[in-house]
């Protein structure tokens, strides 16, 4: 049996995690000198409720090697003779390194995958791996499918302001010419080759932000059959609902998910973030 392990930055819906038997390793949130576990001792809802009103600035810390070791032991206890472990981009976090250390002491083979992604850009890869092994595919075949999906994925993200991303420094020099006090909404994407967050542009209004990310996603996703889409929101449930309705009507996906992004991405994006992440299985 092959088991799938990922970290909590994948933002997969809890019901899918349970259905697909994915083992999740939580990231640490450090806030006002206290440590919380993502989705375990701090929910996404609590995180976004507290973020705008707490003067203390939270940070995240990667899962430890011992956490991954415990996850691998759990997988073995469930009957795994092979493990596929997918992590957040190694450019954005040291999580991959923790998994790599733990894999060396695991009694069964561990296939490590640097997703070069975060949130559902990672989540879709983990879901594809889990679905492949559930259908009886070998680990090698599942890994090939993950790689193919990664090349097709498009992730368009609209941020409510520059405040939180300015704290993180994740955009590098691309937006350094814009003061964090300027009232603009940055638009970004995940580069599946470099694993970095790349800028798309800026807009001034929420309406323009939502329109821009929709158009960016639609124009960049590969035209084809069987579109899979996830709407990611951080304390923006109504905006995500409206976006989901539009995508359902106009793009007619075979799978449409709405999920809340957790602290790993939320630290850098803030409340009010909306993203679209998806891919087409086949070309026309």
C-alpha positions as CSV (number, residue, x, y, z in Angstrom):
1,X,0.0,0.0,0.0
2,X,1.1,3.6,-0.8
3,X,0.2,6.4,1.6
4,X,0.3,10.1,0.9
5,X,1.7,12.6,3.3
6,X,1.7,16.4,2.9
7,X,2.0,19.5,5.1
8,X,-0.9,21.7,6.2
9,X,-0.1,24.5,3.7
10,X,-1.8,22.3,1.1
11,X,-5.3,23.8,2.1
12,X,-7.1,20.6,1.1
13,X,-10.7,20.4,2.5
14,X,-10.9,18.2,5.7
15,X,-13.5,15.9,4.1
16,X,-11.1,15.2,1.1
17,X,-8.2,14.6,3.5
18,X,-10.3,11.9,5.2
19,X,-11.8,10.5,2.0
20,X,-8.3,10.1,0.4
21,X,-6.5,9.0,3.6
22,X,-3.9,11.8,3.3
23,X,-1.8,12.3,6.4
24,X,-1.2,16.0,7.2
25,X,1.8,17.4,9.1
26,X,0.9,20.7,10.6
27,X,2.9,23.9,10.3
28,X,3.7,25.9,13.5
29,X,2.3,29.4,14.0
30,X,4.3,31.6,16.4
31,X,2.1,34.4,17.8
32,X,2.9,36.6,20.8
33,X,5.5,34.1,22.0
34,X,3.0,31.2,21.8
35,X,3.2,28.3,19.4
36,X,0.1,26.9,17.6
37,X,-0.4,24.0,15.2
38,X,-2.1,25.0,11.9
39,X,-5.6,23.6,11.8
40,X,-5.0,21.7,15.1
41,X,-4.8,24.2,17.9
42,X,-5.5,27.2,15.6
43,X,-8.2,27.2,13.0
44,X,-8.2,29.3,9.8
45,X,-11.2,31.1,11.1
46,X,-9.5,32.0,14.4
47,X,-6.4,33.1,12.5
48,X,-8.2,35.5,10.2
49,X,-10.4,36.9,13.1
50,X,-7.3,37.7,15.1
51,X,-4.9,38.9,12.4
52,X,-6.3,42.4,11.8
53,X,-6.8,43.3,15.5
54,X,-3.8,41.8,17.3
55,X,-0.8,44.1,17.4
56,X,1.6,41.2,17.6
57,X,2.8,40.0,14.2
58,X,2.6,36.2,13.7
59,X,5.2,34.1,11.9
60,X,5.3,30.6,10.7
61,X,7.8,27.8,11.3
62,X,8.2,24.6,9.3
63,X,7.2,21.2,10.8
64,X,10.1,19.5,12.4
65,X,11.8,16.3,11.2
66,X,10.3,14.5,14.2
67,X,6.8,15.5,13.1
68,X,7.4,14.0,9.6
69,X,9.0,11.0,11.3
70,X,5.8,10.5,13.3
71,X,3.7,10.9,10.1
72,X,5.7,8.3,8.3
73,X,5.4,5.9,11.3
74,X,1.7,6.5,11.2
75,X,1.6,5.6,7.5
76,X,3.6,2.4,8.1
77,X,1.3,1.5,11.0
78,X,-1.6,1.8,8.6
79,X,0.1,-0.7,6.3
80,X,2.2,1.5,3.9
81,X,5.1,-0.2,2.2
82,X,5.8,3.1,0.2
83,X,5.1,6.7,1.0
84,X,4.8,9.7,-1.3
85,X,5.4,13.0,0.6
86,X,4.6,16.3,-1.0
87,X,5.7,19.6,0.6
88,X,5.3,23.3,0.2
89,X,7.9,24.9,-2.2
90,X,11.4,24.5,-0.8
91,X,12.0,28.1,-1.9
92,X,9.4,29.4,0.5
93,X,10.0,27.1,3.4
94,X,12.4,24.6,5.0
95,X,9.6,22.0,5.2
96,X,11.1,19.8,2.4
97,X,14.4,19.6,4.4
98,X,12.6,18.4,7.5
99,X,10.8,15.7,5.4
100,X,14.1,14.7,3.8
101,X,15.8,14.2,7.2
102,X,12.9,12.1,8.5
103,X,12.8,10.0,5.3
104,X,16.4,8.8,6.0
105,X,15.2,6.8,9.0
106,X,11.9,5.6,7.6
107,X,11.7,1.8,7.3
108,X,9.9,2.0,3.9
109,X,10.8,4.0,0.8
110,X,9.7,7.6,0.9
111,X,9.3,9.5,-2.4
112,X,9.8,13.2,-1.7
113,X,8.2,15.8,-3.9
114,X,9.0,19.5,-3.8
115,X,5.7,20.8,-5.1
116,X,7.3,24.2,-5.9
117,X,3.9,25.5,-4.7
118,X,1.7,26.4,-1.8
119,X,-2.0,26.2,-0.9
120,X,-4.1,24.3,-3.5
121,X,-1.3,24.5,-6.0
122,X,0.3,21.9,-3.7
123,X,-3.2,20.5,-2.7
124,X,-4.1,19.5,-6.2
125,X,-0.8,17.6,-6.5
126,X,-1.4,15.7,-3.3
127,X,-5.0,15.0,-4.4
128,X,-3.8,13.6,-7.7
129,X,-1.3,11.4,-6.0
130,X,-3.9,10.1,-3.6
131,X,-6.4,9.4,-6.3
132,X,-3.8,7.6,-8.5
133,X,-2.8,5.2,-5.7
134,X,-6.4,4.7,-4.8
135,X,-6.9,3.4,-8.3
136,X,-4.1,1.0,-7.9
137,X,-1.3,2.9,-9.7
138,X,2.3,2.4,-8.7
139,X,4.2,5.0,-6.9
140,X,6.2,5.8,-10.1
141,X,3.0,6.3,-12.1
142,X,1.5,8.5,-9.4
143,X,4.6,10.6,-9.4
144,X,4.5,11.0,-13.1
145,X,0.9,12.2,-12.9
146,X,1.8,14.6,-10.1
147,X,4.5,16.1,-12.4
148,X,2.1,16.4,-15.3
149,X,-0.5,18.1,-13.2
150,X,2.1,20.6,-11.8
151,X,3.0,21.8,-15.3
152,X,-0.7,22.5,-16.0
153,X,-1.7,24.2,-12.8
154,X,-2.6,27.9,-12.8
155,X,-2.9,29.9,-9.6
156,X,-4.2,33.5,-9.7
157,X,-4.3,35.3,-6.4
158,X,-5.7,38.7,-5.4
159,X,-4.5,40.3,-2.2
160,X,-6.5,42.9,-0.3
161,X,-3.5,45.2,0.2
162,X,0.3,45.4,0.3
163,X,0.4,45.5,4.1
164,X,0.9,41.8,4.8
165,X,3.0,40.9,1.8
166,X,5.3,43.9,2.6
167,X,5.9,42.2,6.0
168,X,6.9,38.9,4.3
169,X,9.2,40.2,1.6
170,X,8.0,37.3,-0.6
171,X,7.6,39.4,-3.7
172,X,11.3,40.4,-3.8
173,X,12.1,43.5,-5.9
174,X,9.1,43.3,-8.1
175,X,6.9,45.5,-5.9
176,X,9.5,47.4,-3.9
177,X,8.8,50.6,-5.8
178,X,5.3,50.6,-4.4
179,X,4.9,52.0,-0.8
180,X,3.0,49.7,1.5
181,X,0.8,52.7,2.3
182,X,-0.4,53.0,-1.2
183,X,-4.0,51.8,-1.5
184,X,-3.6,49.1,-4.2
185,X,-4.3,45.4,-4.4
186,X,-1.4,43.2,-5.7
187,X,-2.1,40.3,-7.9
188,X,0.3,37.3,-7.8
189,X,0.8,33.8,-9.1
190,X,2.9,30.8,-8.3
191,X,5.7,30.0,-10.7
192,X,5.7,26.2,-11.0
193,X,9.2,26.2,-12.3
194,X,10.9,28.3,-9.7
195,X,8.5,27.7,-6.8
196,X,8.5,31.5,-6.2
197,X,5.6,33.9,-5.9
198,X,5.6,36.1,-9.0
199,X,3.6,39.4,-9.5
200,X,0.9,39.8,-12.1
201,X,0.1,43.5,-11.5
202,X,-1.9,45.8,-9.2
203,X,-5.4,47.2,-9.1
204,X,-7.2,49.6,-6.8
205,X,-10.6,48.1,-6.1
206,X,-12.0,44.8,-5.0
207,X,-14.1,44.5,-8.1
208,X,-11.1,45.0,-10.3
209,X,-9.1,42.5,-8.3
210,X,-11.7,39.8,-8.7
211,X,-12.1,40.5,-12.4
212,X,-8.4,40.5,-13.0
213,X,-7.7,37.1,-11.3
214,X,-10.6,35.5,-13.1
215,X,-9.3,36.8,-16.5
216,X,-5.8,35.8,-15.6
217,X,-6.8,32.3,-14.7
218,X,-9.1,31.8,-17.7
219,X,-6.5,33.1,-20.2
220,X,-3.7,31.0,-18.7
221,X,-5.4,27.7,-17.9
222,X,-4.9,25.2,-20.7
223,X,-7.9,24.9,-22.9
224,X,-9.1,21.4,-22.6
225,X,-11.4,18.8,-21.1
226,X,-12.4,18.1,-17.5
227,X,-11.5,21.4,-15.7
228,X,-10.7,21.1,-12.0
229,X,-10.9,24.4,-10.0
230,X,-10.4,25.4,-6.4
231,X,-11.4,28.8,-5.1
232,X,-9.2,29.8,-2.1
233,X,-10.3,32.5,0.3
234,X,-9.0,34.1,3.4
235,X,-11.9,35.6,5.3
236,X,-13.6,36.4,2.0
237,X,-16.4,33.8,1.9
238,X,-18.9,35.9,0.0
239,X,-16.4,36.9,-2.7
240,X,-15.4,33.2,-3.0
241,X,-19.0,32.1,-3.3
242,X,-19.7,34.6,-6.1
243,X,-16.5,33.6,-7.9
244,X,-17.5,29.9,-7.7
245,X,-20.9,30.7,-9.2
246,X,-19.3,32.5,-12.1
247,X,-16.8,29.8,-12.8
248,X,-19.5,27.1,-12.5
249,X,-21.7,28.9,-15.0
250,X,-19.0,30.1,-17.5
251,X,-16.3,27.5,-17.4
252,X,-18.3,24.4,-16.4
253,X,-15.7,22.6,-14.4
254,X,-16.1,18.9,-13.6
255,X,-14.8,19.6,-10.1
256,X,-15.2,22.9,-8.1
257,X,-13.9,23.3,-4.5
258,X,-14.1,26.3,-2.2
259,X,-11.5,26.1,0.6
260,X,-10.0,28.5,3.2
261,X,-6.4,29.2,3.0
262,X,-4.6,28.8,6.3
263,X,-1.9,30.7,8.1
264,X,1.0,29.6,5.9
265,X,-0.3,31.7,3.0
266,X,-2.5,34.0,5.1
267,X,0.5,35.5,7.0
268,X,1.6,37.0,3.7
269,X,-1.7,37.8,2.1
270,X,-4.0,38.9,4.8
271,X,-7.8,38.7,5.2
272,X,-9.8,39.4,2.0
273,X,-7.6,37.3,-0.2
274,X,-9.2,35.4,-3.1
275,X,-7.5,32.9,-5.4
276,X,-8.3,30.6,-8.2
277,X,-6.2,27.4,-8.8
278,X,-6.9,24.7,-11.3
279,X,-6.0,22.7,-14.4
280,X,-7.5,20.8,-17.3
281,X,-6.8,17.1,-17.6
282,X,-6.6,16.9,-21.3
283,X,-6.3,19.3,-24.3
284,X,-9.1,19.6,-26.8
